[in-house]
Amino acid sequence: MEGLEKLAEMEYPGRVIIIGRTKRGSHAGHSYDGANVVAYGLSGRSESSQARKLKATKDKKRISIDVTDPEQLAKGDPSLLVYDAIVKIGRTIIVSNGVQTNLIGDAADMYRRFMERELPIEDLLPMSFCEPHYMETKDGRTIDIACYEPDDPNFTPRICGVVQGDYAMLGVIKRDTNGEPLHCFYKFPLVEGQAKMIATYEGVNQNPLPAFTGEPRDIRLEVETVIPETQQDIANGIYEAMGKFAVSSACMLSKDDWEYKKEQVAIKNLHEGE
């Protein structure tokens, strides 16, 4: 898939989120409008980070991190390594690089159940991260999942995105120079053939890893909506662009007016079949 040169230039991006919309396409007598794309890429340098894969639920509404080597994973912190990467709740699709996926999802689900409508995306991310949310790690530490990760010296940013109808929003929560969390949110319309990308790191493979800087990168999504080829092409393209540290990638295609009302999901794993 063309359009991923900016990702390929990053030697080690860490985790990657790409949100956009495909171009219109046709196949076997069927015409397809552009579909919303929510994609997630996972790369890792350590053995514990590489002992993972992505898997989807049967209803295709949730894509989660799974374990391929429990012994290697145990050397890391499961609270930071295993999580739901992409979930769909109502008309809202949520993606992130950690357990904050469910933090955002809980806010969306609660608002939907009590107000009987979707919480607007411009409110969803700021509301989810407006106050601390604590959880306990395997070593007994208490960490704030509404803040950057406590993996000194990298202080990995928490990245996230939401899609709702014709609009999307991306968010980066990273460590400011004074140690406080810096919240950066970006709302944008979904345009056929275009996407935006954020990552946890700037792409330089060094220690400590420099956090992602600046605004989301513009990506040309030069693919047409053809089911089922499109989502697999996108997942494969992201995986290849991540280079030698690639572990897994996933793509969810979704459109509110599709007759079959079913998300189209594809996954590419380093540990296929495990």
C-alpha positions as CSV (number, residue, x, y, z in Angstrom):
1,M,0.0,0.0,0.0
2,E,1.3,3.4,-0.9
3,G,1.3,6.4,1.4
4,L,3.2,5.0,4.4
5,E,6.6,6.5,3.6
6,K,6.6,8.6,6.7
7,L,6.1,5.6,8.9
8,A,8.8,3.7,7.0
9,E,11.3,6.5,7.7
10,M,10.9,5.9,11.5
11,E,13.4,3.3,12.6
12,Y,11.5,2.5,15.8
13,P,8.0,4.1,16.0
14,G,6.9,2.1,19.0
15,R,3.1,2.0,18.7
16,V,1.3,3.6,15.8
17,I,-2.3,4.8,15.2
18,I,-3.6,5.7,11.7
19,I,-7.1,7.0,11.2
20,G,-8.6,8.0,7.8
21,R,-11.0,7.0,5.0
22,T,-10.5,4.9,2.0
23,K,-11.3,5.9,-1.6
24,R,-14.4,4.7,-3.3
25,G,-14.1,1.4,-5.1
26,S,-15.9,-1.4,-7.0
27,H,-15.4,-5.1,-7.2
28,A,-17.4,-8.0,-8.7
29,G,-20.3,-5.8,-9.6
30,H,-20.5,-4.1,-6.2
31,S,-19.7,-0.5,-5.6
32,Y,-18.3,0.6,-2.2
33,D,-18.2,4.1,-0.8
34,G,-15.1,5.2,1.2
35,A,-15.0,3.5,4.6
36,N,-13.5,4.8,7.8
37,V,-10.2,3.3,8.7
38,V,-8.9,2.7,12.2
39,A,-5.5,1.0,12.3
40,Y,-3.0,0.1,15.0
41,G,0.6,-0.9,14.7
42,L,2.7,-2.6,17.4
43,S,6.5,-2.8,17.3
44,G,8.8,-3.9,20.0
45,R,12.6,-4.1,20.7
46,S,12.5,-6.4,23.8
47,E,11.6,-10.0,23.9
48,S,8.7,-9.3,26.3
49,S,7.4,-6.7,23.9
50,Q,7.7,-9.1,20.9
51,A,5.9,-11.9,22.8
52,R,2.6,-10.5,21.7
53,K,0.0,-10.6,18.9
54,L,-3.3,-9.0,18.0
55,K,-6.5,-10.9,17.9
56,A,-10.2,-10.0,17.2
57,T,-13.4,-11.1,18.8
58,K,-16.0,-13.0,16.7
59,D,-18.2,-10.0,16.3
60,K,-15.2,-8.0,15.0
61,K,-15.9,-5.1,17.4
62,R,-12.8,-5.6,19.6
63,I,-9.1,-6.2,18.8
64,S,-6.9,-7.0,21.7
65,I,-3.3,-7.8,22.6
66,D,-2.7,-11.5,23.3
67,V,0.3,-13.4,24.7
68,T,2.5,-15.6,22.6
69,D,5.1,-16.5,25.2
70,P,3.9,-16.1,28.8
71,E,7.4,-16.5,30.2
72,Q,8.8,-13.7,28.2
73,L,5.8,-11.5,28.9
74,A,6.2,-12.1,32.6
75,K,9.6,-10.4,32.4
76,G,7.7,-7.2,31.5
77,D,4.7,-5.6,33.1
78,P,1.4,-7.1,31.8
79,S,-0.5,-4.0,32.9
80,L,1.5,-2.0,30.3
81,L,1.8,-4.8,27.7
82,V,-1.7,-6.4,27.4
83,Y,-4.8,-4.4,26.6
84,D,-7.7,-3.8,24.2
85,A,-6.2,-1.9,21.2
86,I,-9.4,-1.1,19.2
87,V,-13.0,-1.3,20.4
88,K,-16.3,-0.2,18.8
89,I,-19.1,1.1,21.1
90,G,-22.3,2.2,19.4
91,R,-21.1,4.4,16.5
92,T,-17.8,5.3,18.2
93,I,-14.5,3.5,17.5
94,I,-11.7,3.9,20.0
95,V,-8.1,3.0,19.6
96,S,-5.1,3.4,22.0
97,N,-1.8,1.9,23.0
98,G,-2.9,0.8,26.5
99,V,-5.5,0.2,29.1
100,Q,-6.8,3.7,28.5
101,T,-8.8,2.2,25.6
102,N,-11.3,1.0,28.2
103,L,-11.1,4.2,30.1
104,I,-12.3,6.1,27.0
105,G,-14.8,3.3,26.2
106,D,-16.3,3.4,29.7
107,A,-16.9,7.1,29.3
108,A,-18.5,6.6,25.8
109,D,-20.7,3.7,27.0
110,M,-21.9,5.5,30.2
111,Y,-22.9,8.6,28.2
112,R,-24.6,6.5,25.6
113,R,-26.6,4.5,28.1
114,F,-27.8,7.5,30.2
115,M,-28.2,10.1,27.5
116,E,-29.3,7.7,24.7
117,R,-26.9,9.3,22.2
118,E,-23.2,9.4,21.4
119,L,-20.9,11.6,23.4
120,P,-19.3,14.0,20.8
121,I,-15.7,13.1,20.1
122,E,-14.5,16.6,20.9
123,D,-15.6,16.0,24.4
124,L,-14.8,12.3,24.7
125,L,-11.0,12.4,24.9
126,P,-10.6,15.5,27.1
127,M,-13.3,14.2,29.5
128,S,-11.5,10.8,29.7
129,F,-8.2,12.3,30.7
130,C,-9.4,15.3,32.8
131,E,-8.6,13.6,36.1
132,P,-6.3,10.8,37.3
133,H,-7.5,7.1,37.0
134,Y,-5.4,4.7,39.1
135,M,-4.6,1.0,38.7
136,E,-2.1,-1.3,40.4
137,T,0.8,-3.0,38.6
138,K,2.1,-6.5,39.2
139,D,4.9,-5.1,41.5
140,G,2.4,-3.3,43.7
141,R,2.9,0.2,42.2
142,T,-0.1,2.5,41.7
143,I,0.0,4.2,38.3
144,D,-2.2,6.8,36.6
145,I,-3.6,5.5,33.3
146,A,-4.7,9.1,32.4
147,C,-1.0,10.1,32.4
148,Y,2.1,9.1,30.4
149,E,3.5,5.6,31.2
150,P,5.9,5.5,34.2
151,D,8.6,3.6,32.3
152,D,11.5,5.8,33.2
153,P,13.6,7.0,31.3
154,N,11.3,6.7,28.2
155,F,8.0,7.9,29.8
156,T,6.1,6.5,26.9
157,P,3.3,8.7,25.7
158,R,-0.3,7.4,25.8
159,I,-1.7,7.8,22.4
160,C,-5.4,7.4,21.4
161,G,-7.9,8.1,18.7
162,V,-11.7,8.0,18.2
163,V,-13.8,7.9,15.1
164,Q,-17.5,8.9,14.9
165,G,-19.3,9.4,11.6
166,D,-17.4,11.9,9.4
167,Y,-15.0,13.1,12.1
168,A,-12.1,11.8,14.1
169,M,-9.9,12.9,16.9
170,L,-6.3,11.9,17.9
171,G,-4.7,12.5,21.3
172,V,-1.2,12.3,22.7
173,I,-0.6,12.5,26.5
174,K,3.2,12.8,27.1
175,R,5.6,14.1,29.7
176,D,6.2,17.9,29.6
177,T,9.6,19.4,30.6
178,N,8.4,19.9,34.1
179,G,7.2,16.3,34.6
180,E,3.5,17.1,34.2
181,P,1.3,15.4,31.6
182,L,0.9,17.4,28.4
183,H,-2.4,16.8,26.6
184,C,-2.5,17.3,22.9
185,F,-5.8,16.7,21.0
186,Y,-6.5,17.0,17.3
187,K,-10.0,16.9,15.7
188,F,-10.3,16.5,11.9
189,P,-12.8,15.6,9.2
190,L,-12.5,12.2,7.5
191,V,-11.7,12.7,3.8
192,E,-11.5,10.0,1.2
193,G,-8.0,9.0,0.4
194,Q,-6.5,10.7,3.4
195,A,-5.4,9.7,6.9
196,K,-3.4,11.0,9.8
197,M,-0.9,9.2,11.9
198,I,0.6,9.5,15.4
199,A,3.1,7.2,17.2
200,T,4.5,6.9,20.7
201,Y,8.1,7.8,19.6
202,E,9.7,10.1,17.1
203,G,11.3,7.1,15.3
204,V,14.9,7.4,16.4
205,N,16.2,4.1,17.9
206,Q,18.1,5.4,20.9
207,N,18.0,5.4,24.7
208,P,16.0,7.1,26.1
209,L,13.5,7.1,23.2
210,P,12.4,10.6,22.2
211,A,8.6,11.0,22.4
212,F,6.5,11.8,19.3
213,T,6.5,15.6,18.6
214,G,4.4,18.0,16.6
215,E,1.1,17.5,14.9
216,P,-0.2,14.2,13.4
217,R,1.6,13.2,10.2
218,D,-0.5,13.3,7.0
219,I,-0.8,10.0,5.2
220,R,-2.1,9.3,1.7
221,L,-4.5,6.4,1.9
222,E,-4.3,5.4,-1.7
223,V,-6.5,2.4,-1.5
224,E,-10.1,1.8,-2.7
225,T,-12.8,0.2,-0.6
226,V,-12.9,-3.4,-1.8
227,I,-14.1,-6.0,0.6
228,P,-12.3,-8.1,1.9
229,E,-9.0,-7.1,0.3
230,T,-8.7,-3.5,1.5
231,Q,-8.4,-4.1,5.3
232,Q,-5.7,-6.8,4.7
233,D,-3.8,-4.5,2.4
234,I,-3.7,-1.8,5.0
235,A,-2.7,-4.1,7.8
236,N,0.0,-5.6,5.7
237,G,1.3,-2.2,4.6
238,I,1.6,-0.9,8.1
239,Y,3.4,-4.0,9.3
240,E,5.9,-3.8,6.4
241,A,6.5,-0.1,7.0
242,M,7.3,-0.6,10.7
243,G,10.4,-2.5,9.6
244,K,12.5,-4.9,11.6
245,F,10.8,-4.3,14.9
246,A,7.3,-5.0,13.7
247,V,5.3,-7.3,15.9
248,S,1.6,-6.8,14.8
249,S,-0.8,-4.6,13.0
250,A,-4.6,-4.5,12.6
251,C,-7.1,-2.6,10.5
252,M,-10.8,-2.1,11.1
253,L,-13.0,-0.8,8.3
254,S,-16.4,0.6,9.3
255,K,-19.2,2.6,7.7
256,D,-22.5,3.5,9.4
257,D,-24.7,2.9,6.3
258,W,-23.2,-0.5,5.3
259,E,-26.1,-2.9,4.8
260,Y,-24.4,-5.8,6.6
261,K,-23.6,-3.5,9.7
262,K,-20.4,-5.5,10.4
263,E,-16.9,-4.2,10.8
264,Q,-14.3,-5.6,8.5
265,V,-11.1,-6.5,10.3
266,A,-7.7,-7.8,9.2
267,I,-4.6,-8.6,11.3
268,K,-1.0,-9.2,10.5
269,N,1.1,-10.9,13.2
270,L,4.8,-11.7,13.6
271,H,3.8,-14.9,15.5
272,E,1.2,-16.1,13.0
273,G,-0.8,-19.2,14.3
274,E,0.5,-18.9,17.9
